[in-house]
Amino acid sequence: MTIGTPKIALRNLHKRFGEKRVLTGVDMDVAAGESIVVIGGSGSGKSVLIKNIMGLLQPDEGSIRIDGEEVVGMGTSERERVMRKFGMLFQGAGLFDSLPVWENVAFGLIQAQGMARDEAKTIAHEKMAQVGLGEEIGVLSPAELSGGMKKRVGLARAIAMEPEIIFFDEPTTGLDPIMGDIINELIIDCVKELGATALTITHDMASARKIGDRIAMLFGGKIIWDGPVAEIERANNPYVEQFINGLAEGPIEAATA
């Protein structure tokens, strides 16, 4: 990677499912070490965007570069190499019910890296401590955890392999405002400690303002506004204004009615 090369670079990204066009030409750069938040309503394509970047979906058209390396059309082994740079906090935490908490956190270390279980367990406990969970939580099953604790475990798993890029899918969904703010703080601390690049998708504006350096709004399959968090209140964009203020009437209503 050369100096100035974006960590993630998207150009003219398109994705459709049958007749439904979800992404219609997304262009976006994310710099190394930057935290960008993509906002947009339900069904706007935020999750599809992340899945394309991670390689879980293949775009119909366009370019995705990670550290300057084109990944669209990349072979399986090469794609796996790139994916080792990624960590992910899923919307519902995405924990395996059949595994104890520590093994959920250590899953990638054991399965992807082939690390010995004892060593992986030690790292799992270290990552759990980073998100405020004691070793005693490690023996519990996910079913015994509250929503907030599941998010913490999911975050510990996301950082366990010390990824260069972390994706956060609606990290505060289902949490009360206080727990949501705690998770936001943990995300900021963990990303900073790793020196990682972060890409978050959310419709929670309190979360977006707190964890993002930049905010981009996805609407109609494209990024319609992109700028520093501090500038979103004066974006002078009626779609952005309606969304961030939660207004029932406006161009988004008209466009989707």
N, C-alpha and C positions, 0 to 999 in steps of 0.2 A: 504493500500500500504506500503510495506516495503522499507527501504532505499536501493537505487540501482535498484529498480524495474522500468523498462522503462515505460514511460507514454503510449507509443504505442509500441507493439511488434508484428511483422508479421513473420510468419514462413511458408515456402513452399506454398505460396498463389497462387492458380490457378483459372482462370476464362476464360471460352470460350463461344462464341456465335455461335451455330451451329458448323461448321467446323473450325471457326476462333478462334485460341488460342491467347488470349490477354495477360493474365498473366500466366507465366509458371514456377512459383516457386520463388516468391518474398520473400526475407528475409530482414528485416530492423527493427532497434530499434530507437526510438526517446525518448530521456531523458526528464524528467520533466524540463520545462523552456527553452528547446532548440528550436531553429528555424532551421528546415531542409527544403531544397528546392529540389524537384525532378524535374530534367530536362529531356527532351526527345522531339523528333520530333512529329509532328501531327500523331495521330494514334498509338502512342507507348504504350498507355494504362494508361496514367497519370490520366485522369478523372475516368476511371474504377477503378483504385487503390483507389482514394479518396472515391468513392461511396461504395466500399466494406467496407472500414474502418467505414464509417458513417452508414452502414446498409441499404443503399438504394439499394444495390445489395448483393446477397449472394454468397460467393465463392463456387466453385465446390469442392475445396479441400484446406486444410491448416488451420492455426490458426491466429486469431486476438485477442490480449489481450489489454485491456485498464486498466491501473493501476493493471496489473496482473490478471485481470478477463477475462476469455474467453467469447467472445460475439458471436462467430459463433454458430448458433443454439439456441441462447437465445430466450426466450419467449417475446411476445409483450410488456408486462408491464415492464419487466426487461430491455428490449432494450430501452424503452422510458426513463427509469431512467438514463441509461448510456448516451443517446443522450442529456440529459440536460447539460452535460459537454461540449457540442460542440457549436461552433459558425462557421458561414460560410460566406465568401464573394464570391458571384458567379461571373463568368466571365463577364456576362452582367449586373451585379448588382442585377438582379432578383427582381426588385421592382414591387409591385402591382399597376398597372395604376389607379385602381379605388379608391385607398386610398391616402390621403394627405401624404406628406413626414413624418411628425411626427408619423403618425399611422403606416407607414411602419417600422420606427425605433422601435416602441413600439409593433409591432405585436406579438412577442414571449412573451412579458411580459403580454399582455392582453389574448392571446389565450392559451398559454401553462401554464402560472402561475396564470391566473385568476385575475390579478391585476386590481384594479379600474382604470378607464380611466384617471382620473385627476392625480393620482400618476404616472401612466405609461407615461403620457405626460410630466410631470416634468423630469423624468429620460431620456426620449427621447431628450429633449432639452439639458440636461447635456451632453449626448453622442454626440449630434450634435456639441456642443461647442468644444468638444475634437478634432473633425475633422475639425474645422474651419468654421462651419456653424451657422449662427445666427438664432434666433427663428423665424424671418420673413420668413425663407425658409420653415419652418414647415407646413405652410398652402398651399404651392404650390403643384401641382401634379407632378409626375415624368416626364411627357411629357414636362414640362416647364424647365427642368434642362439640363445642358450641360453634356457631357460624364464624365468629371472630377467630377462634382457635384454629379452625380448618384453614382460614385464609393465611394465618401465620405459618402453618405447616406447609401450605402450598408455596408460600414465599421462600421458606427455608429450602424446599426442594428446588425452586427456580434458581437459587444462588449456589446450590451445593457443588456444582461443577465449575463454579467461577466463570460464568459465561461472559462473553464480550458484549452481547446484545441480549436484553431481556424484554420480553413482550408481556404486557399486562392487559388482560381482557376483563373489562368492567370490574376493577379490583375492589370496589366498595359496594357493589350490588348486594342487596339483602342484609346490609349491616346498618345499625342505628348510627346517627351522626357522630357520636363520640367514638365508637369503634371504627367507623369509617375514617375518622381523622387520625386515629392511632395507626391504622394500616397505611395511610398516606405518609405519615412520619417514618414508618419502618421502611417503606419503599424508597423514600429520599435517602435515608441513612445507608441502606444496603447498596443502592446504586452508586452512591458517592464512594463508599468503601471499596467497591470493586473497580471503580473507574469505568463502569459500563455505560453503554448507550442504551437508552430506554425508549420504547415505543408503546404508548398506552392508548387503548380505545375505551371511550366512556361517554355516557350522556350526563354524568354527574359533574356539574360545573364547579362545585366546591373542590372536588378532587382534581379536576383539570387545572384549575388556577394554582393549586398548591404544589403539584408534583411536576408541572411542565415548565420548560424554558420557553417553548413555543407551542402554539395551538394551531391546528389546521382543521377546517371544517369540510366534511365530505357531504355533498348533496348532489343528487342527479348523476351519481357515478363519477364525479370529479371533485378535486379540491377547489372550493370556491373562495376560500380565504385562508391565509397563512401568515402568521406574524407572532411577535413576542407576546407573552401572556399579558404584559402591562398595556398592550395596545388594543386588546380585544374590545374593551368598553367603548373605544372610539373607532371601531372598524369601519363605520360608515357603509355597512353592508346590511340590507334589510333582512336577509336570511339569517345572518349571524345574530343580529339584534333580536329577532324573534326567538331564536333558539336559546340564547343565553339568558333571556328574561322570562322564558316559559310562557310566551304569549299565545293565546288560542287563535288569534287572528293575525294573518300576515301572508307573505308570499309562499311560505311552506304549506300552509293550509290550502291555498289556492292551487298550488302545483300538484298536490297529492289528493285533492278532493275527487 
